Amino acid sequence: MIDWLDNERFRVGDLQFWCTHDYTARTTEGEVIILKRRPFIEFYVDLFARERPAHLIELGIFEGGSSLLWAALFPEMRITAIDIRKANAAVLGFAERFGDRLAMHYERSQSDEALLASIAKPSMVIDDASHQYDLTRRSFELLFPRLAPGERYVIEDWGWGHWPGWDKAQWADVPLLSNLIVELTVAAATSPQWIAGLQTDHRSCTITRGSAKGTLSLDSLWAARGRTLSVA
């Protein structure tokens, strides 16, 4: 159970968390950093309570906050976390209390095919990693087919290029992540056997797995009727 101290800090048992978007903040032995605001945390708590995923793969964990929180709140859930950053000893120390129920893979890419193939079948995936089109797309192609029909894949912060006040110079030379959401939306029309549903808000896009089998190539999922979907 979450005990909110204010809108930024809360406790779960003896763990204290700080919700912040300060990318210089670091988890310490006294406080765990989580890069999610209170409404988003509550969104996931509700989602997990409904869906009860047995094995969550979380791409992008920064200072470990979200993975540690889910492990503390949902003792029946196994969590595999992946991040390209170097490990923080304080984060790994907290992770030890959850034993083999929480596996953290630092200094590994979200599109590391060998690593993803070695991980047990997930029942939900959350991608809060690079927010880059190519990497996010490849992770989706590799992990989405491993979900069972009806299970969920969440892509966070898909709309960064369209947010009011966004620094237009930031990531100006890379494709917008929203291109992937457009592709998935078209795929839901052309290939519902793969994309059974798609729900989007300003924070995230949740894709529901259809009943198709086999490997997944997004390029083959949509019929453009002679038109071109451009990535910009």
N, C-alpha and C positions, 0 to 999 in steps of 0.2 A: 504494500500500500504506500502511495506517495504522500508524504507530509510536506505540503508547500509552505515554506517560510515566508516567501513573497513571490512575485511573478518571475524571478530569476533563480532563486535558490530553493532547493527542496532536499528532503532526506528520505532514504529508504533504508530502514534498519540503522546500521551505524555508518552508512555511506552518505556523504553530503555531496550534492551536485550543484554546479553553477551553469545555467544556460547563458551562453554568451556567443557573440560573433566576433570576438577578439581573437584573431588568429595567432597572436603572440602568447595567449594564455596556455599554461601547461598544467596537466594533472599533477597533483602533489599527494603526499600521504594524508593530507587533511581535506582535500577537495578534488572532485572529479569534474573535468571539463566536458560539457556536452554542447555541440554546435546545433542545437535545435531549440526553438522557442516553445513556450508552454503549450500553445494550441496544437503544434505538431506532435509533441510528446503525447498529448491526450488523444490525438488522432491514432497514433500507433497503439497505444494501450487499448483503445476500443477495438481496433482491427485485430490485434492478437487475441483479445478476449473472445471475439466472434469466431475467428478462423482456427485458433489453436494450432498453429504450425508446429510440427514436431521438430523440424530442422530449418533454421533460418540461416541463409547466407547473406552477410552484410558487406557490401563493397564500399569502402571508404568509412573509416571510423575515427580519424583524426587522433584525439587524445583518449580514445577508448570509451567515452562516456555513454554512448547509446548502447553498445554491446554489454557493458557492465550493468546498465540499467535493466535491459531486457532479461539478463541472466538473474538479476536479483528479484524481479517481479514475477517471472514465469519459470519456476523451478523445473517444470516438465519439459521445457524447450531446450534443444541443443542449438548452439550458435557457432557458426564459423565466420570469422571476420578477416578481411583482407584490406591492407593499406600499403601504399608505396612508401610512406614515411618510415623513418627509423623508429624503433621501439623506444618507449619511455619506460624506464625501470619501475616507476610507480604504477603505471598501468598494468604491467605484467605481474606486479606483486598483488594487485587487487584481483586479477584474473585467476590467480592460483587458488583462491578460495572456492572457485566453482568447478575445479577439477577438469576432467575431460569433457564436461558439458559446454565449455567455452574454449574454442581454439582460435588463437590470434596469429595471423600470418602477416608480419610486417616486412617491409622492403620487397613486396611482391606486387606486380601489376594486376589490375582488375581483368586484363585480357590474357593472363598467363594460362595458356591452354593446358599445359601439363599439370599445373596446380589445380585448376578447376576440374579437370578430368579425374584427379585423384581424390576429390572431396566427395563424400557420400551424397546421395540424391537429396536435394533440398525439397522442402514443401512451401517455401516462400523465399523470394529474393528482394532485397532492398539495395538499390544502386544510388549511393550518395558519394561517389568517388570523384572521378576527374571532371565530370560534367562536359566532357568533350565528345563531339559527335562520333568520331571513329571508334574510340575506345568503348563508349557506352553501347554503341551498335554491336560491336563484336562480343562484348560480354553477354548481351541479350541473345545473340545467335547461339552462343555456347551453352547458356544456362536455361533459357526458357524451355527448350525441348525436354529438359530433365524434370520439369514440374509435371504433376498429374493434372488431368482435366479438372477445371474449376479452381485450381490454385493460382496465386497472385504473384505478380512481378511489379515492383514499384520503382519508378524512376523519379528521383527528386530533382528539384530546381531546373526543370526542363526549359523554363521560360526566361532564363537569366538575360538573354539578349533583348527582351521586350519590357523588362521591369522599368517603371518610372524612376528616373534618377540614376539609372545604370551608366557607368562610365563607358562611353562609346569606344574609347581607346582600348579598354581591357578586352583581350581576346578578339581584337578587331580582325586579325588575320586567320581566324579559324571558323569553320562552318558553325552555324547556330545549332544548338541541341534541339531546338524546336523542329528542325527538319526531320529528325527521327520520329517525333510524335506525329507529324504529317504522314510519314510513311506507314506508321502503325495504324493510323486512322483509315487510310486507303486499304491497307491489308485486311482490316476488320470487315470491309465491304466485299473484297475479292476472295478472301480466304478465311471465312469464319471457322473453318475446321481447325485453324491455328489460333486466330485471335477471336475468342468467343465474346469478349467485351472489353471496353476501354472507358475509364472514367478519369477526367482531368479537372484539376483546379489550379490556382495560381502557384501552389506549392509542389504538386506532384502529379504523376500520371500512373494509374494502376491498371495493369493489363491482366486480363483473365485468360488462362490457358484453355484452348479448345482440345479436341480429342485426336488431332492428327498425330501421326507417328513418324519417326525418322529424324534426320538432320534438318536443320533450318537454314535457309538462305533468304534473307529479307528481299533480295532482288527478284526472287521468283514468286513472291507472295501477292503482288498487286498487278492488275491489268490497267495499263495507262491509256488504252484505246488510241495508240499512236502518238500520244502526247508524252512529254518528258517532265519528270519531277526533278527540279534543279535544286542542288544543295548550295546554299549561300551563307 
